[in-house]
Amino acid sequence: MKARFLASVLTILLGASLAAGPLAVQADARAGQGSSMGSRGSRTWSAPPPTRTTPYSTAPMDRSITPRMAPSGPGFGASPQMAAPFARPMMPYQNRHPFLTGFAGGFLGAGLFGLLSGHGFMGGVHGLFSLVGLLIQVGLVVMLVMWLVRRFSGGRPAGSAFNPGNPMGAGPAAARPTGTPTGNPIQIGTADYQMFQQTLLDIQTAWNQQNISAMQRMATPEMVSYFNEQLATLASQGARNVVSDVRFLQGDLAEAWAENGMDYATVAMRYSLIDLTTNAMGQVIDGSSTEPVTITELWTFTRPSRGGRWLLSAIQQAR
């Protein structure tokens, strides 16, 4: 009876979940859907400098075609909350020797689990020494790991791998040369700022009209592919995002540079818009048709250094 009851409850919950599926749309459904994506050249995985519009930290990229490199300064990867989904906080000894990364971690994970579950060197809590034996085994494991740390780190203290001058503790500067942003600063003029602002408005309009062709004239192929994928996901859910009354409120330049024959400019922008999502019947399932929302994002634009139109190459969320 109990098993039958549990099966019935699971069936009901599963059915409710499936029924609610089409309504589980992205809350931030504007262009970009509130995610951080795209590329900023060699600075893709480095945090843009703070500005008056974005005085705090910036979210790291969720998606990018640019290979990830270690950041060169305070910013991304400094904590588990700010790291990319595939990044993990590293213990000091993991930065010193690759052997410890695989062996010591696996030994602690599998060995201690085996001890506590009764499959250790002496049979765990079910062995000859019971709890005392278990404590002895744990002590032996700890001593072995400490010896390995001293052996492969050259006897240095565990905390010496970090640079005291780096408040984020991302590691010594000498260990991160591959993540150093490159490029020379460039000047951004009034016409450039006007284009950035207009592109913000035009991309939101193209998103609202589901006009991929228009987006291709304003964004890089990478960004267009993300927009296209997001629109397709909404369509598969039987939903449509409608944005209107887009108003630019404030913006300022975070950084601008040139590298490899391309110019880049990252601009912090705050804007408001009506952002709502409807179902196939035109009924509002998320957002409001009367209350605007205010958004703060950093948009990166790129163009050939010889001149040409600025194209949107990345969107990042301000925290």
N, C-alpha and C positions, 0 to 999 in steps of 0.2 A: 504493500500500500504506500509506504513512504517513498519508494523508488518511483512508483507511478505518479505520485503527487509532484515530485521534483521534476519529472519529465514533462508534466503538464505545464508547470510554471515556466520552464525553459522554453517550451513551445510558444506560450503566450508572449513572453518577452521578445523572442526572436521575431514573431509576427509583427509586434508593435514596432520593433526596430526597422524592419523592412518597410513597413507602411510609412514610417517617418522619413525614410531615405530621401525621397525627392525634395523634402523641405529642408534638408540639412545643407543649406547653401553657405558660402563664405560670407561672414559678417561684413568684412571690409571688401566690398565687391567692386569698387572702382577699378580703374586701370591699374594693374599691379596687384590688386587684392590685398594690400597691406603687407606684402612680403618684400624682402630685400633680394634683388636679383640683378644680374648683368655683369658687366666688366668695366674696370677702370684702369686698364693697362697694368703696369707693374704695381699699382697701388690698389688693386682689387681687394686684397686681403689686409689692407692697412686702414685704420680708422681715419676719416677725414678730420681736419682740425675743427674745434668748436667755433661757432659763430654766434652772433647776437640772436639769430633765429633758432639755432640749435646749440644752446650752451652746454648741453650734457652729452652723454655718449651716443654713439650711433650703432644700430644693429649691424652685425656682420652679414655677409652675403649668405643667403639660403641656397642660391643656385648661381652658377657661373661656369662658362666654358674655359675660363682661365685656370690653369693648374695652381693649386694652392701652394703658397710659400709662407714661411714663418714671418709674422709681422715684425717690423723693425722698430717699433716704438709703442708707447702706451696705446692700447686699443684692443683689437680682437684677440681672442684666445687667452685673455688674462684670467678668466674664470670659467667654470663649467657652464654658467648661465649664458655667457657671451660667446662661447665657442661655437663653431659650426657643428652641425649634427654629427659629423664623423670625427670631430676632434675630441681628445680626452685629456684631462689634466695629467701631467707627467710628474712622477716622483723624482726627486733629485738623482737617485742612482740610475734611473732610466736614461738620463741624458749622458751617462758616462760610458756605458758599455752595453752593446746590444745583447750580450749573453744574459745579463741580468733581466733585461726586459722580458725575454721569453721564459727563462728558466725559473728565476725567483718568483715571478708573478704566477706562473703555472704551478710551481711547487706549493706556494702558499694557498692558492685557490683549491687545487685538487688534494694536496696533502692534508691540510687542516680539515677540509670537508670529510676526507676519509677517516681521519682520527675521530672526529666528533660523531660520525655515523657508525663507528665500531669496526673500521677496517684499517686501523693504523698499524704501526710496527708491532704493538703488543696487544692488539685486539680492542683498543679503545676502552670504553667504559665497561665492556663485557669481558675484558681480559683479566689476567692474573692480578694486576694491581688496582683494578677498578679506577676510582677517581684519582688516586695517587699516581697510578701508572699513566693516566691521561695527562696529568699536569707535567710529569717528567717528559713525556713525549712532546708536548707543546714547547717546553723549555728547550729541548734539543733542537726543534725546528727553528726557534727564534735564534738560538746560538749559531746554527748553521747559516742562516740568512745574514746575520750580522757579520760573520766571517767572510761570506761572499762579498758583501758590500765593501768591507775593508780591503779585501784581496783585489777587487777589480776597480776600485776607485783610488787606489794608491794611498789609502789611509787618511783621506781628507774627511773633514766633518760633513755630515749629510747636507747641511745647509749652505755649503760654500759654492754650490753650483749656481746660485742666484747672484745677480748683480745688485749690491746694496743701493746703487744709484738709480735703479729702475723701480719706481713705486709699484708697478704692476707685477713685478717678479717674473717677467717673461724669459729670463735667462741672460747669460753674459752676452755683451755686444759681439764678442768675437765668434760666438756660436751661431749668429744669425745673419751672415753676410748675404745669403741668397734672398732674404726678405727686404733688403734695403730698397725703398722706392727710388726710382731713377727719374731723370728728366729735368729740364731747365724751366724755371718759372716763365710765364708769358703774361702779357697784358690783356685784360678784357675791357672792351669799350662799351659805350652806351648802346650801340647797335646790337652788340652781342647780348646784353642783358634783355633788351627788348625781344630778341628772338627766343631766348630761353623762356620768357614769360608767355609769349605767344604759342610756343610749342607745347607748354603745359596745357593751355586752354584747348589747342587743336587736338591733342592726343586724347583728352577726355571726350571731346566731341566725336572723334573717330571711334572710340570705344563704345560710346552710347549708340552709334549707328552701326556697330559691328563692321566697320569699314576697314578691312585689312589692307586694301590697296593704299588707302590714305596713310595708314600707319607705316607702310614700307617707305614712304617718302620722308618720314619724320624720325624713324628709329632704326637702329642697327638690325640686321637679320636675327641676331640672337634675341633681342627684346621683342621683335615681332613674333618670333616663334613662341615665346612665353605668353604674350597676349592672346595669340591664336589658340593656344592650349587652354587658357583660362576660359575663353569664350566657349570653346567646345565642351568643356566640363559643365558650364552653366546650362548649355543647351541639352546635354545628356540628362540633366536633372529636371528638365522641363521648366527651367527658370530663365529669367532675363534681367540683367542689371540695367537700371535707368539712372543716368546722372544728368543733372541740369543745374543751371544757375551757378556755374563755376566762377569764382571770384578770387583773383590773386590778392593776397593781403600783405605779405612781407617777404623779402628775400635778400640774401647777400651771398657773396662768394666765399666758399670754403678754401678752395685751392685751384690753381690753373697751371698747367705745365705742358711741355712738349717732349715726346719720346718716339723714337723709331718712325719719324716722319708724320706723326699724328699729334694734334693738339687735344688736350682734355681740359674740361672745366667742371668742377663739382660745385653746385649751387644749392644752398639751403633755401627752401621755399615753404611758405605757409599759405594755404588757400582754403576756401570753404566751398561746399557744393551740396546739392541735394542728392542723396545716394540711397536708392531703394531698389529692392529686388521683387519682381512679380512672378507669379506662376503663369502657366499657359492660358489661364482664364483672365489674366490681367489683375489678379488680386495681390495686394501687397503682402509679402511673407517675411520681409526684413527691411528695416530702415523706415524712413518717414518721407512723405511727399510734401511736407510743410516745414519741417525742422532741419536746417542745414547742419552739417558736421564740419568741424575744422580739422584739417590735416597738416602735419608738418613732416616733410620728407626732404631727402637730399637727392637731387637728380644730377647725374653726370652726363655731359654731352661731349661728343668727339667729332673731329673733322680733319681732313688732311692739312698739314701745316702750310701747304702752298695756297690754301684757301678753299672755300666751299661752304655748303650748308652744315650747320651743326645738327647732329643726329643724337637722339637719346640713346645712351649706352648702358645706363644702370639706374636703378631706383633703390634707395636705402631708407629704412624707417628711422626716425629720430626717437630717442628714448625719453 
